[in-house]
Amino acid sequence: MSEFLQQLVNGISLGAIYALIALGYTMVYGVLRFINFAHSDVLMIGAFVGFYAAPYFPKDSFFGGIGVLIVAMIVCAIMGIVIERLAYRPLRKSSTLNVLITAIGVSLLLENGAQLLFSAKPRPFPQIFPSQALHFGNMVVSTNQIAVLVIAILLLGALQWIVLKTKMGTAMRALSFNPIAASLVGVNNDVVISFTFGLGSALAAAGGILYSLNYPSVDPYMGIMPGLKAFVAAVLGGIGNIPGAALGGLVLGVIETFVGGSERFSTWRDAIAFAILILILLVRPAGLLGKMQAEKV
């Protein structure tokens, strides 16, 4: 039982990170109906911003860690807005294939640009929060895992509040439902879309910082695998559905952790995410919390 609870705690901590990253995918898809494959590389940029910002804040301090997190989120929010303005806005009336190819191009640009700027050598991520192992019987819970879970819950709650309780959130939901009708009632679609990209990129940065706490190494290609798994989590929960993205992230994190902790199936840890993707597309394409929608041909 203690081993089960230990793996459950580890899985929830990992799933919370996937949930934060998945929210960026699902928000952009909910508004624009396309997948921003550069999202995983914004995560990587956020981790590098945290790496370089950490020396300017107190070490092993909760407030210092929060400061690093906020700086990374602000920088990546600005980057997300710039990417939307320069790369995606000119293609808004183009085909989905053109936008998809552009997203892959932006992803490659960020990866290779980071390799040129930071070098390809992995670097140890600094300890920005106080690190301590807490023992509960045979269970060991690190303060990093607690910080990850608390920050993820606070950010998820803040996002839900923005979407449901603010004018900008109302505009986002209106734009997602009908862009033309939203513009007719005074919604500035360009501003709302830029805000959505900025908010999603800020969450990706938070995910990058929290991911680096659990796997303390940063490199230009670090965002590829967690980004792909977060995309699977978004599809699992229901792409375009915010609670679904959170649920999908938690489910995927728990399943991956239990598979990784098995002696027999530990080498299948990364493969299980893509097996889940195939299964959910075959059995329930709309995801766990998504709704099937008929489209005119």
C-alpha positions in Angstrom: 0.0 0.0 0.0 2.8 2.4 0.8 4.4 1.8 -2.6 1.0 2.4 -4.2 0.6 5.7 -2.4 4.2 6.7 -3.2 3.6 6.1 -6.9 0.3 7.9 -6.7 1.9 11.0 -5.2 4.6 10.9 -7.9 2.0 10.5 -10.6 -0.1 13.4 -9.4 2.9 15.7 -9.2 3.9 14.8 -12.8 0.3 15.0 -14.0 -0.1 18.5 -12.6 2.8 19.6 -14.8 1.3 17.9 -17.9 -2.0 19.6 -17.1 -0.4 23.1 -17.1 1.2 22.5 -20.4 -1.9 20.9 -21.9 -3.9 24.0 -21.0 -1.9 26.0 -23.5 -2.8 23.6 -26.3 -6.4 23.4 -25.4 -6.9 27.2 -25.0 -5.4 28.0 -28.5 -7.4 25.1 -30.0 -10.6 26.3 -28.4 -10.2 29.8 -29.8 -8.5 29.2 -33.2 -9.1 25.5 -33.9 -5.5 24.6 -34.5 -2.7 23.0 -32.6 0.3 25.2 -31.7 3.1 22.8 -31.9 5.6 25.5 -30.9 4.0 25.4 -27.5 6.5 22.8 -26.2 9.4 25.0 -27.1 8.0 27.9 -25.3 8.2 25.6 -22.3 11.9 25.2 -23.0 12.4 29.0 -23.3 10.6 29.4 -19.9 13.0 26.9 -18.3 16.0 28.7 -19.7 14.6 32.1 -18.5 14.3 30.5 -15.0 17.8 29.2 -15.3 19.3 32.6 -16.0 17.0 34.5 -13.6 17.6 32.3 -10.6 20.9 33.9 -9.6 19.2 37.2 -9.1 16.8 35.9 -6.5 17.4 34.3 -3.1 18.4 30.7 -3.3 16.3 28.0 -1.5 13.6 30.6 -0.8 9.9 30.2 -1.5 9.6 33.9 -2.5 12.7 33.7 -4.6 11.3 30.7 -6.4 8.0 32.5 -7.0 10.0 35.5 -8.4 11.8 33.2 -10.9 8.4 31.7 -11.8 6.8 35.1 -12.4 9.7 36.4 -14.5 9.6 33.3 -16.7 5.9 33.6 -17.2 6.1 37.2 -18.2 8.9 36.7 -20.7 7.1 33.7 -22.3 3.7 35.5 -22.3 5.4 38.3 -24.3 7.0 35.7 -26.6 3.7 34.0 -27.2 2.1 37.3 -28.2 5.0 38.1 -30.6 4.8 34.6 -32.2 1.1 35.0 -32.7 1.5 38.5 -34.2 4.3 37.6 -36.6 3.7 34.0 -37.5 0.0 33.1 -37.1 -2.0 36.3 -37.6 -1.0 36.7 -41.3 -2.2 33.2 -41.9 -5.5 33.4 -40.0 -7.5 33.2 -43.2 -5.3 30.5 -44.8 -5.9 26.8 -44.7 -5.2 24.8 -41.5 -2.4 22.9 -43.3 -0.5 26.2 -43.8 -0.9 27.2 -40.2 0.2 23.7 -39.1 3.4 23.9 -41.2 4.1 27.3 -39.8 3.7 26.0 -36.3 6.3 23.3 -37.0 8.6 25.9 -38.5 8.3 28.1 -35.4 9.1 25.1 -33.3 12.2 24.3 -35.2 13.2 28.0 -35.2 13.0 28.1 -31.4 14.8 24.8 -30.9 17.7 25.7 -33.2 17.8 29.3 -32.1 18.1 28.1 -28.5 20.9 25.7 -29.4 22.8 28.5 -31.1 22.2 30.9 -28.2 22.5 28.6 -25.2 24.5 25.6 -26.8 23.3 22.1 -26.8 25.0 21.1 -23.6 22.5 20.1 -20.8 22.8 22.3 -17.7 21.7 21.6 -14.2 18.7 23.6 -13.2 19.2 25.5 -9.9 17.3 24.7 -6.7 14.9 27.7 -6.6 12.6 26.3 -3.8 13.7 24.9 -0.4 14.3 21.2 -0.9 13.6 18.7 1.8 12.4 15.1 2.0 9.3 14.6 4.2 8.8 11.1 5.5 5.3 9.8 6.1 5.9 6.2 7.2 7.4 4.4 4.3 6.4 7.3 1.9 8.8 10.1 0.9 7.4 13.3 -0.4 9.7 16.1 -1.4 9.0 19.8 -0.9 9.5 20.2 -4.7 6.5 17.9 -5.3 4.4 19.9 -2.8 5.4 23.1 -4.5 4.6 21.7 -7.9 1.1 20.6 -6.8 0.3 23.8 -4.9 1.4 26.1 -7.8 -0.4 24.0 -10.4 -3.7 24.2 -8.4 -3.3 27.9 -7.9 -2.7 28.5 -11.6 -5.5 26.2 -12.7 -7.9 28.0 -10.3 -6.7 31.4 -11.6 -7.2 30.3 -15.2 -10.7 29.0 -14.5 -11.5 32.4 -12.8 -10.2 34.4 -15.8 -12.2 32.3 -18.3 -15.5 32.3 -16.3 -15.5 35.5 -14.3 -13.8 38.2 -16.3 -14.8 40.2 -19.4 -11.8 38.9 -21.3 -12.8 35.3 -20.4 -16.3 36.0 -21.7 -14.8 37.4 -24.9 -12.6 34.3 -25.2 -15.7 32.0 -24.9 -17.7 34.2 -27.4 -14.8 34.1 -29.9 -14.5 30.3 -29.5 -18.3 29.9 -30.1 -18.6 32.3 -33.1 -15.8 34.7 -34.2 -18.1 36.7 -36.5 -20.8 37.2 -34.0 -18.2 38.1 -31.3 -16.8 40.9 -33.5 -20.3 42.2 -34.3 -21.0 42.8 -30.6 -17.7 44.7 -30.1 -15.2 42.0 -29.2 -11.7 42.9 -30.6 -10.8 39.4 -31.9 -7.1 40.3 -32.4 -6.7 41.4 -28.8 -8.5 38.3 -27.4 -6.4 35.9 -29.6 -3.2 37.6 -28.5 -4.2 37.4 -24.9 -5.0 33.7 -25.3 -1.6 33.1 -26.7 0.1 35.1 -24.0 -1.8 33.3 -21.3 -1.1 29.9 -22.7 2.6 30.7 -23.1 2.7 31.9 -19.5 1.3 28.5 -18.4 3.9 26.7 -20.6 6.6 28.7 -18.8 5.3 27.7 -15.4 5.2 24.1 -16.6 8.8 24.4 -17.8 9.9 25.6 -14.4 8.1 23.0 -12.5 9.2 20.2 -14.9 12.8 21.4 -14.3 12.4 21.0 -10.6 11.5 17.3 -10.9 14.0 16.7 -13.8 16.7 19.3 -13.0 18.4 19.7 -16.4 17.7 22.1 -19.2 18.6 21.9 -22.9 17.2 23.2 -26.2 15.3 19.9 -26.8 13.9 19.4 -23.3 10.4 20.5 -24.3 9.8 17.9 -27.0 8.7 14.9 -24.9 6.7 16.7 -22.2 5.1 18.8 -24.9 4.0 15.7 -26.8 2.7 14.1 -23.7 0.8 17.2 -22.7 -0.8 17.2 -26.2 -1.8 13.6 -25.5 -3.3 14.8 -22.2 -5.2 17.5 -23.9 -6.7 15.0 -26.4 -7.4 12.5 -23.6 -9.4 15.0 -21.5 -11.0 16.7 -24.6 -9.1 19.2 -26.7 -10.7 22.7 -26.2 -12.0 21.7 -22.7 -10.1 23.3 -19.8 -11.2 20.9 -17.0 -10.6 18.1 -19.5 -7.0 19.2 -20.1 -6.4 19.2 -16.3 -8.1 15.7 -15.9 -6.1 14.3 -18.9 -2.8 15.6 -17.5 -3.5 14.0 -14.1 -4.6 10.7 -15.6 -1.7 10.5 -17.9 0.8 11.4 -15.2 -0.5 8.7 -12.8 -0.6 6.0 -15.5 2.9 6.9 -16.7 4.3 6.8 -13.2 2.7 3.4 -12.4 4.0 1.9 -15.7 7.5 3.4 -15.0 7.5 1.9 -11.5 6.8 -1.6 -12.8 9.8 -3.8 -13.3 8.3 -5.6 -16.2 6.9 -2.6 -18.1 9.3 0.3 -17.1 10.8 0.6 -20.6 7.2 1.3 -21.9 6.9 4.5 -19.9 7.2 6.9 -22.9 5.3 4.6 -25.2 2.3 4.4 -23.0 1.3 8.0 -23.7 1.1 7.4 -27.4 -0.7 4.1 -26.9 -3.3 6.1 -24.9 -3.5 8.6 -27.7 -4.3 5.9 -30.3 -6.8 4.3 -28.0 -8.7 7.5 -27.2 -8.9 8.4 -30.9 -10.3 5.0 -31.7 -12.8 4.7 -28.8 -13.7 8.3 -27.8 -12.3 10.9 -30.2 -13.8 13.8 -28.3 -11.9 12.9 -25.1 -13.1 12.1 -21.6 -15.0 15.4 -21.0 -15.3 16.5 -24.7 -18.6 16.5 -26.6 -19.1 15.0 -30.0 -20.0 17.8 -32.5 -21.4 17.3 -36.0 -19.7 19.3 -38.7 -21.1 20.2 -42.1 -19.2 18.9 -45.1 
